[in-house]
Amino acid sequence: MPNARLQPKTAIAIRRIGAASVFSAAFLAFALSARAQNTADPAGPATSAAIDKVFAAFEGTTKPGCAVGVWKDGKVVYSRGFGMANLEYDVPITTETIFEAGSVSKQFAAAAVLLLAREKELALNDDIRKLLPEVPAFGPLITIRHLLTHTSGIRDQWNLLTAAGRPPGSAVHTLDEILDLVSRQRDLNFAPGDDYLYSNTGYALIAWVVLRASGRSLADFSRERIFEPLGMARTQWRDDFAEIVKRRATAYSRDRDGTHKQDMSFTNVYGNGGLLTTVGDLLLWAASFWSPRVLDPGAIAEMETPAVLNDGTKTLYGLGLNVGEYKGVREISHSGSTAGYRAFLARYPDQRTAVAVLSNFAGAGAAELGRAVADVVLAGSLKGNPKIQPVSVPAELLQPKAGLYRSLRTDAVLVLSFRDGRLWEGERQGLALLALGPSRFLTTAGVEYVFETKGEGKTPTVRVSSPGTASARFVRVEPARPTPERLVEYAGTYWSEELEVTYIAAVRDGKLTLRRRPDPAVVLEPTYEDGFVTPAGPGGGILLRFTRDARGRVDGFSRNSGRILNLRFHKK
């Protein structure tokens, strides 16, 4: 297969409107369109009013907002925009406003692969190296299915690029760069199929898979095979962030002082995200799962079937879709987040209902808003979440379980504390562990903790299981309190071959610090022996575990953060 490259799309010609009177007339028509939405009120006045109330905080002309749509029993029953699409030109959001859908986009990339699979251009169980020979031969077979289900073990591109000093928003990335980044990796987070860990890289690679299997870019293939057949006239992939897109909302985030600032997507990477669309087009797509027009019923069933890990654990993810329940009803959904855009699309198959929410404000919880809409439109079908009935466990059995634990696989730190007669995650914050027995606990987030019975000379351990992922075993460790003199052992320059980046560790004012030029240094707080963590930032804290050679000298460290595990740095 030739090593093809994605071609830029022909730019859309834009007619420039110079006269102020023409602009004013266009704006007036646009504003009237916004106010005229939902006048037919097919959902009924009470239902529409209840949905309006969910989005009341976004009303007005001084802040970004949302567009929302509801499909039920074969028709759109609610569709409306709230707030402003652009704060500089006072453009309101309507149901025709285009937003970026973030990871909601992944299901469209998965659908493209399924169409190619039906045409025998590829198979989901193919080795990805058949089409992507640039991917290293890590040892275990990585399949296209692994990419689609986040079970490949390939590290997440955004976490890697952030670690390399090129985070989203600070540099323009391309699909070529992502493929090159993967080609330099020397290890995986885990063996393919051993666990589930969300990886945007898998779906950026899917864009390459579609290109090389079909000879057409994912953008062109999707337009011809998905968007046009479904009438999704306002949907396209953002494969050129500089392209002019009419009626696209500007995305915003909010500073600490409460003022808004632009927060746009400056990247040409897509497949993992990057779908430009409207709530109306998303509802057309959702409706096609009840009345198949692009995917056949078998392909739809495959998208909605959760992956199964090597140990038999069923995940909560199919092909580009989360598969689960909401208040007792089946929910097929995905949320999305890119720069200041937020998105949510959910289908409730048994109730023949779909909800779409798109926002141009980083502070909008699109999934929470969408489920608040579901609370309204599915009121007669929903049940309360089952309540956990904890049992009473004596304090003398709980207190010994508190302490510091280390993951045997990822070096991750787990802190359990005892206060107010309970075990808690974390020292001062976190969730309470609700006792189901003296050695079994559960959080309201569904995370289960099972403590192994302590035998003579046996180190206390706890097995932690999150829904849809492989369980992780943590072992009790002693907290480290290194002296300033001992910290000097860790000082030095460290190099990552996989990222081609240098980190500098130094001791300042009795603290170990870590720096990547030109960024400022951050303080490393000791955890267990040779282990350190940074304060939690936007992407969470970073954990470093320093390693030693046969003579006991520090020779490097492994970096773990978010969706990167065991990234090696060697001491120069």
C-alpha positions in Angstrom: 0.0 0.0 0.0 1.5 3.4 -0.9 2.6 5.7 1.8 -0.1 8.3 0.9 -0.5 11.6 2.6 -3.6 13.5 3.3 -4.3 16.3 0.9 -5.6 19.7 2.0 -9.1 20.3 0.9 -9.9 23.1 -1.6 -10.7 26.2 0.3 -14.3 27.3 0.4 -14.8 30.6 -1.4 -16.2 33.3 0.8 -18.3 36.2 -0.5 -17.3 39.4 1.3 -20.1 41.6 2.4 -19.0 45.2 2.8 -22.1 47.3 3.2 -23.2 47.9 6.8 -26.8 47.8 5.8 -26.4 44.4 4.3 -24.7 43.1 7.4 -27.4 44.6 9.6 -30.2 42.9 7.5 -28.4 39.6 7.6 -27.9 39.8 11.4 -31.5 40.7 11.9 -32.7 37.7 9.9 -30.3 35.6 11.9 -31.5 36.9 15.3 -35.2 36.4 14.2 -34.4 32.9 13.2 -33.0 32.3 16.7 -36.1 33.6 18.3 -38.4 31.7 16.0 -37.0 28.3 16.9 -39.3 25.8 18.5 -42.5 27.8 17.8 -44.3 24.6 16.7 -43.4 23.1 20.2 -44.0 19.5 19.2 -42.6 18.4 22.6 -45.4 20.2 24.4 -45.3 23.5 26.4 -44.5 21.9 29.7 -41.7 19.7 28.3 -40.2 22.6 26.3 -40.4 24.9 29.3 -38.6 22.4 31.5 -35.8 22.0 28.9 -35.5 25.8 28.6 -35.0 25.9 32.3 -32.0 23.5 32.0 -30.3 26.1 29.8 -31.5 29.2 31.6 -27.9 30.1 32.7 -26.9 30.5 29.0 -29.7 32.9 28.1 -28.7 36.5 27.1 -26.4 38.4 24.8 -23.3 38.6 26.9 -21.9 35.1 27.1 -21.4 32.0 25.0 -23.9 29.2 25.2 -25.4 26.0 23.8 -27.5 24.5 21.1 -29.7 21.6 22.0 -31.9 19.2 20.1 -34.1 16.2 21.0 -35.3 13.5 18.6 -38.1 11.2 19.7 -40.2 8.6 17.9 -39.2 9.6 14.4 -39.1 13.4 14.6 -37.3 16.3 16.2 -39.4 17.4 19.1 -37.2 20.2 20.5 -34.5 22.4 19.0 -33.2 25.7 20.3 -30.1 27.8 20.7 -29.1 29.7 23.9 -26.5 32.5 24.2 -24.0 33.9 21.7 -22.0 32.3 18.9 -19.7 35.2 18.7 -19.2 37.9 21.4 -17.3 40.4 19.3 -20.1 40.7 16.6 -23.1 39.9 18.8 -24.1 36.8 16.8 -26.6 34.6 18.6 -26.5 30.8 18.7 -29.2 29.1 16.6 -29.9 25.5 15.6 -27.9 26.2 12.4 -24.8 27.2 14.4 -21.8 24.9 13.7 -19.7 23.7 16.7 -16.8 21.4 17.0 -17.9 18.1 18.5 -14.7 16.9 20.2 -14.7 13.1 20.9 -18.3 12.7 19.8 -16.5 12.6 16.4 -14.9 9.2 17.1 -18.1 7.3 16.2 -17.9 8.7 12.7 -14.4 7.5 12.2 -15.4 4.1 13.5 -18.3 4.1 11.1 -15.9 4.8 8.2 -13.8 1.8 9.2 -16.9 -0.5 9.4 -17.9 0.6 5.9 -14.5 -0.4 4.6 -14.6 -3.7 6.5 -17.9 -4.5 4.8 -16.2 -3.9 1.4 -13.4 -6.2 2.4 -10.8 -3.4 2.2 -9.7 -4.3 5.7 -10.7 -6.4 8.7 -11.1 -5.2 12.2 -8.7 -7.9 13.5 -6.0 -7.0 11.0 -2.5 -6.1 12.3 -2.4 -2.3 12.1 1.2 -2.6 10.7 -0.3 -4.0 7.4 -1.5 -0.4 6.7 0.8 1.5 9.1 4.3 0.0 8.9 5.6 3.1 10.6 4.2 1.8 13.9 6.9 -0.1 15.8 6.7 -3.9 16.2 6.1 -3.7 19.9 5.8 -7.5 20.1 2.1 -8.2 20.8 -0.3 -7.8 17.8 -2.2 -4.5 17.8 -5.3 -4.7 15.7 -7.6 -2.1 14.2 -10.2 -3.2 16.7 -7.8 -2.4 19.5 -7.5 1.2 18.2 -11.2 1.6 18.0 -11.9 0.3 21.5 -9.0 2.1 23.4 -7.4 -1.3 24.3 -4.3 -1.0 22.1 -2.0 0.3 24.9 -0.7 3.1 22.6 0.0 6.2 24.6 -2.2 9.2 24.2 -0.9 11.8 21.7 -2.0 14.9 23.7 -0.3 13.7 26.9 2.8 12.9 25.0 2.9 16.2 23.2 2.3 18.0 26.5 5.2 16.1 28.0 7.3 17.2 25.0 6.5 20.9 25.5 4.0 21.0 22.5 0.6 20.9 24.2 -2.6 21.6 22.3 -3.2 25.3 21.9 0.5 26.1 21.8 1.5 24.4 18.6 -0.2 23.3 15.3 -0.2 19.6 15.0 -0.7 17.4 12.0 -1.5 13.8 11.3 2.0 13.4 10.0 3.4 14.5 13.3 1.2 12.0 15.2 2.4 9.1 13.0 6.0 10.2 13.5 5.4 10.5 17.3 4.1 6.9 17.4 7.0 5.7 15.3 9.4 6.9 18.0 7.6 5.1 20.9 9.5 2.1 22.4 6.9 0.8 24.8 3.1 0.6 25.3 1.0 1.5 28.3 0.1 -2.2 28.5 -0.1 -5.3 26.3 -3.0 -4.9 23.7 -6.2 -6.1 25.1 -5.0 -6.2 28.7 -6.8 -3.0 29.8 -8.9 -0.1 28.7 -7.3 3.3 28.7 -8.7 6.1 26.5 -6.2 7.0 23.7 -6.8 9.8 21.2 -3.8 8.4 19.3 -5.8 5.4 18.2 -8.3 7.5 16.4 -5.7 9.7 14.7 -4.2 6.5 13.4 -7.7 5.5 12.2 -7.6 8.5 9.9 -4.4 7.0 8.4 -6.1 3.6 8.2 -9.0 5.0 6.2 -6.7 6.9 3.9 -4.5 3.9 3.1 -7.3 1.4 2.8 -9.5 3.6 0.6 -7.1 5.9 -1.1 -9.3 8.8 0.2 -8.8 11.0 3.2 -11.2 10.4 6.1 -12.7 13.8 5.4 -13.5 12.9 1.8 -14.6 9.4 2.5 -16.9 10.5 5.3 -18.5 13.2 3.2 -19.2 10.8 0.3 -20.3 7.8 2.3 -21.8 9.2 5.5 -22.6 12.9 5.6 -24.1 13.4 2.1 -26.3 10.2 2.2 -27.8 11.3 5.5 -28.3 14.9 4.5 -25.8 16.2 7.0 -25.2 19.2 4.9 -23.5 21.3 7.6 -21.1 18.6 8.8 -17.4 18.2 7.8 -14.1 17.3 9.4 -11.8 20.1 10.6 -8.8 19.0 8.6 -7.6 22.6 8.1 -8.2 24.7 11.1 -7.6 27.9 9.1 -10.5 27.3 6.7 -13.4 29.7 6.8 -16.5 27.9 7.9 -19.7 29.9 7.7 -21.9 30.0 10.9 -19.2 28.4 13.0 -19.4 29.5 16.7 -16.3 30.9 18.3 -15.2 28.9 21.3 -14.5 30.6 24.6 -13.1 29.8 28.1 -13.2 32.1 31.1 -10.4 33.7 33.0 -10.2 33.8 36.8 -11.6 37.4 36.8 -14.7 36.1 35.0 -13.9 37.6 31.5 -14.2 35.5 28.4 -11.4 34.8 26.0 -11.2 32.9 22.7 -10.3 29.3 23.0 -10.2 27.8 19.5 -8.8 24.5 18.1 -5.5 25.2 16.4 -4.8 21.7 15.1 -5.1 19.8 11.9 -5.3 16.4 13.6 -8.7 14.8 13.3 -10.4 11.4 13.6 -10.0 11.5 17.3 -12.0 14.8 17.3 -12.5 17.6 14.8 -16.0 17.1 13.6 -17.7 20.4 12.7 -21.5 19.9 13.0 -24.9 21.1 14.2 -27.4 19.6 16.6 -29.7 19.0 13.7 -27.1 17.0 11.8 -26.2 15.0 14.9 -29.9 14.1 15.3 -30.0 12.9 11.7 -27.0 10.7 12.5 -28.7 9.4 15.7 -32.0 8.7 13.8 -30.1 6.5 11.3 -29.4 4.0 14.0 -33.2 3.3 14.2 -33.7 3.5 10.4 -30.3 2.3 9.0 -29.3 4.2 5.8 -25.5 4.1 5.9 -24.6 1.3 8.3 -26.4 -2.0 8.2 -27.9 -3.5 11.3 -24.9 -5.8 11.8 -22.5 -2.9 11.8 -24.6 -0.9 14.2 -24.7 -3.9 16.6 -20.9 -4.1 16.3 -20.5 -0.4 17.2 -22.7 -0.9 20.3 -21.1 -4.1 21.6 -18.6 -3.4 24.4 -15.1 -4.7 24.0 -13.9 -7.6 26.2 -10.4 -7.6 27.7 -8.0 -10.5 27.7 -9.0 -11.5 31.2 -12.7 -11.5 30.3 -13.6 -8.1 31.8 -16.3 -6.3 29.7 -15.5 -2.7 29.1 -18.0 0.1 28.7 -16.9 1.0 25.2 -17.8 -0.3 21.8 -16.5 1.2 18.5 -16.5 4.9 19.1 -19.3 4.7 21.6 -19.8 4.5 25.3 -22.2 1.7 26.1 -23.9 1.8 29.5 -27.0 2.8 31.5 -28.5 6.0 32.8 -30.9 5.7 35.7 -32.0 2.2 34.7 -32.3 2.8 30.9 -29.8 1.8 28.2 -27.7 4.7 27.0 -25.4 4.8 24.0 -23.4 8.0 24.2 -20.2 10.0 23.9 -19.1 13.4 25.2 -16.6 15.7 23.6 -14.1 18.4 24.6 -11.8 20.4 22.3 -10.4 23.7 23.3 -13.5 25.7 24.4 -16.0 23.5 22.7 -18.1 20.9 24.6 -20.4 18.3 23.1 -22.7 15.4 24.1 -24.8 13.0 22.0 -26.8 10.2 23.6 -29.3 7.7 22.3 -31.7 5.8 24.5 -32.6 2.9 22.1 -35.5 1.4 24.0 -37.2 4.8 24.3 -36.4 5.8 20.7 -35.0 9.1 22.0 -31.8 11.0 21.2 -30.4 14.1 22.9 -27.7 16.4 21.3 -25.9 19.3 23.1 -23.2 21.5 21.6 -21.5 24.4 23.4 -18.9 27.0 22.6 -18.0 27.5 26.3 -15.4 25.5 28.1 -17.3 25.8 31.4 -20.4 24.0 30.0 -20.9 20.5 31.2 -22.4 19.1 28.0 -23.0 15.6 29.4 -24.6 16.9 32.6 -26.8 19.2 30.5 -27.7 16.5 28.1 -28.7 14.1 30.9 -30.7 16.9 32.5 -32.6 17.0 29.3 -33.0 13.2 29.4 -34.5 13.6 32.9 -37.2 15.7 31.3 -38.0 13.8 28.2 -37.6 10.3 29.7 -39.2 11.1 33.0 -41.7 8.2 32.8 -38.9 5.6 32.1 -36.1 6.6 34.4 -35.4 5.0 37.8 -33.3 6.2 40.6 -29.8 5.0 40.8 -29.5 2.0 43.2 -28.4 3.1 46.6 -25.4 1.5 48.3 -26.3 0.1 51.7 -23.0 0.2 53.7 -22.5 -2.0 56.7 -20.9 -0.9 59.9 -17.2 -1.8 60.4 -15.4 -1.1 63.6 -12.7 1.6 63.6 -10.1 -0.8 64.7 -10.5 -2.7 61.4 -10.5 0.4 59.3 -7.6 2.4 60.7 -4.9 -0.2 59.8 -6.0 0.0 56.1 -5.2 3.7 55.9 -1.8 4.6 54.4 0.2 5.0 51.3 0.0 2.4 48.5 1.8 2.0 45.1 0.5 0.3 42.0 2.7 -2.7 41.0 2.0 -2.0 37.3 2.0 1.8 36.9 3.8 3.1 40.1 0.6 5.2 40.7 0.1 6.5 44.2 -3.0 5.7 46.3 -3.5 7.5 49.6 -6.2 6.2 51.9 -7.1 8.1 55.1 -9.2 7.4 58.1 -11.4 10.2 59.4 -14.9 10.6 60.7 -15.1 6.8 61.2 -14.6 6.1 57.5 -11.9 5.3 54.9 -11.5 8.0 52.3 -9.6 8.3 49.0 -7.0 11.0 49.5 -5.8 12.9 52.6 -8.1 15.9 52.7 -10.5 15.4 49.7 -11.9 12.5 47.7 -14.7 10.0 47.9 -15.7 8.0 50.9 -15.3 4.3 50.8 -18.6 2.7 51.7 -18.1 -0.6 53.5 -19.8 -3.7 52.0 -17.8 -5.8 54.5 -14.7 -5.6 56.6 -12.4 -6.0 53.5 -14.7 -4.8 50.6 -15.6 -1.2 49.9 -17.3 0.7 47.1 -17.4 4.4 46.1 -20.4 6.2 44.7 -18.4 6.3 41.4 -18.5 2.5 41.3 -14.9 1.9 42.2 -14.4 -1.2 44.2 -11.6 -1.8 46.8 -10.9 -5.3 48.0 -8.3 -5.7 50.7 -6.3 -8.9 50.8 -6.3 -10.7 54.1 -3.0 -9.9 55.9 -1.0 -13.0 56.7 2.2 -13.2 58.7 5.0 -11.4 56.9 2.7 -10.4 54.0 2.6 -6.9 52.8 -0.9 -5.4 52.9 -2.4 -5.0 49.4 -5.6 -3.7 47.9 -7.1 -4.5 44.5 -8.9 -1.6 42.9 -11.5 -2.2 40.2 -13.1 0.6 38.1 -16.1 -0.3 35.9 -15.0 -1.4 32.5 -11.2 -1.7 33.2 -8.8 -4.3 34.5 -8.3 -4.3 38.2 -5.1 -2.8 39.6 -3.2 -4.2 42.6 -1.7 -1.7 45.0 0.8 -2.6 47.7 1.4 -0.8 51.0 4.6 1.2 51.1 6.3 3.5 53.6 6.3 7.3 52.9 9.7 8.6 51.9 11.3 11.6 53.7 14.6 12.2 51.9 17.0 14.7 53.3 18.3 17.6 51.1 21.6 15.7 50.9 19.8 12.6 49.6 17.9 14.7 47.1 21.2 15.6 45.4 21.3 12.0 44.1 18.4 12.7 41.8 19.8 16.0 40.4 20.9 15.9 36.7 19.9 16.0 33.1 17.5 13.4 31.7 16.7 12.6 28.1 13.7 10.9 26.4 14.5 9.2 23.1 10.8 8.7 22.5 9.9 12.4 22.9 13.3 13.9 22.0 13.1 16.2 25.0 15.4 17.0 28.0 14.3 17.4 31.6 16.5 18.9 34.3 16.2 17.9 38.0 17.8 20.2 40.5 17.7 20.8 44.3 16.5 24.3 45.2 15.9 25.5 48.8 15.9 21.9 50.0 13.3 20.8 47.4 13.8 18.6 44.3 12.5 20.5 41.2 12.0 19.4 37.6 12.2 21.7 34.6 11.7 21.4 30.8 13.0 24.6 29.1 11.6 27.2 28.6 9.0 26.3 31.2 9.5 27.2 34.9 10.6 24.5 37.3 8.0 22.6 39.3 8.5 21.2 42.8 8.6 17.4 43.2 7.1 16.1 46.4 8.4 12.8 47.7 6.0 9.9 48.0 7.5 6.4 48.5 11.2 5.5 48.1 12.5 7.0 44.8 9.0 8.2 43.9 7.9 11.8 43.5 4.8 13.7 42.3 4.1 17.2 41.0 1.1 19.3 42.1 -2.0 18.5 40.1 -2.4 20.8 37.1 -4.9 21.0 34.2 -3.9 17.5 33.1 -3.4 16.1 36.5 -0.2 15.5 38.5 2.9 13.8 37.2 4.5 10.8 39.0 8.2 10.1 38.6 9.8 7.0 39.8 13.6 7.1 39.7 15.5 4.0 38.9 19.0 2.9 39.9 21.7 0.8 38.3 23.4 -2.3 39.8 25.6 0.0 42.0 22.6 1.9 43.4 23.2 5.0 41.4 20.3 6.9 39.9 20.2 6.2 36.2 16.9 7.5 35.0 13.2 7.8 35.8 9.8 6.7 34.4 7.1 9.3 33.9 3.4 8.5 34.5 0.7 11.0 34.0 -2.9 10.5 32.8 -2.8 8.4 29.7 1.0 7.9 29.6 2.5 5.0 31.6 6.2 4.1 32.0 7.7 6.7 29.7 11.4 6.4 30.2 14.0 9.1 30.7 17.7 8.3 30.9 20.2 10.2 32.9 23.0 11.8 30.9 
